[in-house]
Amino acid sequence: MSAVRQHPSNDNPTAPASEYTPTEPVPAPGAVELHPGLDLPLLHDLIRPDHLLWSPRELRDLTSLVTSELTGPLLDIVRVDDRQRWWAKLGLTAGVELWLLSWAPGQGTEPHDHGGASGSFSVLFGALREDYRYPAGPVRTVHHDVGSGVGFGSGRAHQVRNVSSVNSASVHAYSPPLLPVRYYSDLAEVPPVPPQRIHAPQPPAPQPKELG
């Protein structure tokens, strides 16, 4: 399927969201796992296997550089499935996980946080709507267009959706990696105390995690 094929408009915010369960241990410090389509010297340098805890700014720089400098390989990897959300793991170290996600029109996540991890995402093509909230703060909405990137701290809860009529894709990073997340029926339910930023147990607990 073409990654940029046109679709009828679908602004339904209740489109089914997909989940995945982390089942692998975090690699040892200095080790790195890369997608075979991105096993390139540049990504080896960008993902910094010895770096154990990334700041939101560092994560934003990582996803922005991956989308801008590795656009061709990413377009070779990405797929879009109209029936369910699609993703591929691009890289994993002891300090960070890196993912490529696609979003057909109407697809999105449930409201969630990332279990105490900081995160980032950058738009490879298309556009995404993000509704987000920090503890005790208001719900805000921002539209991320192609080429834009955002880094966020551990207290941010959000819901990401493709509300446009064309396919979208984005690159996401989280640090520490493989932490279980918390789900909410509404962003107004985000508690006043943010989740603690701690490493996941080895192996990670078999709890669903929402990518986005």
Residue, then its C-alpha position, 0 to 999 in steps of 0.5 A: m500500500s502506498a504510504v501517501r494514498q488519499h483516503p476519505s475524511n474520517d474524524n471519528p475520535t473513537a476509532p479502535a486503538s492498537e496495543y502491544t505488550p513489551t516482552e523483551p529485556v532491555p539490552a545491556p549498556g553499550a548493546v544496540e538492536l537495530h531494524p535490519g532496514l536501518d542498520l546503518p552507521l548514522l543510526h548507530d551514532l545517533i542512538r548512542p548505545d552507552h547513553l542511559l537516560w535521555s532528556p526530552r530535548e535529546l529525544r526530540d533531536l533524535t527523532s528529528l534527525v532520524t526523520s530528516e536524515l534517514t527519510g529514504p530508508l524509513l519510506d522503504i520500511v513503513r506500511v499503512d494498514d487501514r484495518q489496524r495501526w502498524w508499527a516497527k521497532l527501529g532501535l533499542t538500547a539500555g537507554v532508549e527505544l525508537w519506533l516507526l508508526s503509521w496512522a491511516p485516517g481515523q486511527g489513534t491512541e487511547p489517552h495514556d502516559h508513558g509510565g514515567a518515561s520522557g518521550s518525543f515524536s517527529v512527523l515523517f509525512g502527513a499530520l497528527r493531532e495531539d491532545y495532551r495534559y500535564p498533571a494539574g494543567p489544562v488539556r491542550t491541543v496541537h497539530h503536528d505537521v510534516g517535519s515537526g517534532v516535540g519532546f516531552g517530560s515524564g508527566r505528559a499524558h496524551q492522545v495522538r490521532n490522525v484526523s486528516s484525510v491522508n496517511s501519516a507516519s511518525v518516529h517516536a522515542y522513549s527513555p527509559p525504554l520498555l516501561p508499562v504505561r497508564y491508560y485513562s478514559d479521558l485526559a481529565e483523569v490524569p492524577p496530580v502526581p506524575p508517574q515516577r521515572i524508573h527503569a522497568p523490571q527485567p523482563p518488563a511486566p506483561q502489561p499492554k503499552e500504547l504506542g504513540 
